[in-house]
Amino acid sequence: MTVVDPADDSATGARTASGGASPRQPSRLRRLGRLLPTPTATPFTFGYGLILLATALYTDFGDQATVDRLLRESSTDAAHLAEQPLLVLVASALWIAGGIYSFYGVAFLLVVTALERRVGWARAAGVFLLGHVLATLATELPVAGAVAMGRLPAASMHRLDYGISFGLMACIGALSGLLRPRWKWPLLGAAGAMCAQDLIELVDPLASWGHPIALLTGLACVPLVRDAAGRRSTAADRSAPLSADRAVPTPLFPPWLPRQYAPARAPQEGAAGGMAFRGVGEEPFDGGRAEPVGRAPVQAEAARHVMGVDDGLHHAHGGEAGPVGVAPRVPGAVPRPRTPDGAGEQRRRDADALQTGWDRGLRVQ
């Protein structure tokens, strides 16, 4: 069993830069690598596959007398099920019928790996064991009942029955419920054709009936494994890092805050209570100050000097000053500032003196 590490892209990247490999080769290697079990992603299939590989090698190259004795003691016939059911149910699933060259070994790696990657090791192992146990009991218990009723001879209680085919058929049925239709129906069609061929030939009646029973057991587990597969895919999407094409810009305002609302720092003209609102479609607020709708942004007024007069006299002229030779526009009476120290009266007198001097200078010119 060869473990392929799909994350090793250093060598493939170097070959691509030199023109020796296609840019799509790393992705194809990743897809091929996901078909095989790994100790981290699929621990059940990986560990169980190593055990099956060891027993298959021993079946082909070990002492034949010892192998025959172990297979007879591991058989799930009616006699062994009556004496030690748990032991033989577990032991019979440790052997592959046909040894290392059996088709069941390759099918086990591909099918159970695909199922475990989608539903996790616990559910994959549960589906396998459930199919193995139910199909075995469904075929052997009727034999024991028929022998007890005298319809079958006592020799029917002792037979050679072992292998992983029942559990494999259950995993095929469960996996078919998680695949897309273009893969689901060919997989079910191939499994159904095998079951039909066994029933037509009827070489081993118990195994021939056990395979469709195991396949139906796996199909019955589809609702359970489908929920687990959905949760695993959601968790994988959340934990996966965002790429450049998946990145979503963070909104300026929280979703519960209307876009047209801008918090105010200080009350502005035209907005009651220090609150200001923007119209729909206007640019979002970025200066830290609330601004009324329909007006230009309020800019901080810089200190200006008009003919040597300080900023206090500038306010007395209403914040406007014309060029030299043009009398400034004084908008009516100058409001008296509310100051307790009398500074407002002094400012008013200075403003009147400035206005009088300005008028005289114009008349002299």
Helices and strands as residue ranges (DSSP letters): H 10-18, H 25-34, H 43-61, H 64-73, H 78-83, H 85-91, G 92-94, G 99-101, H 103-119, H 121-148, G 154-157, H 165-176, H 181-201, H 205-220, H 222-239, E 261-262, G 272-274, E 276-277, H 311-316, H 343-364
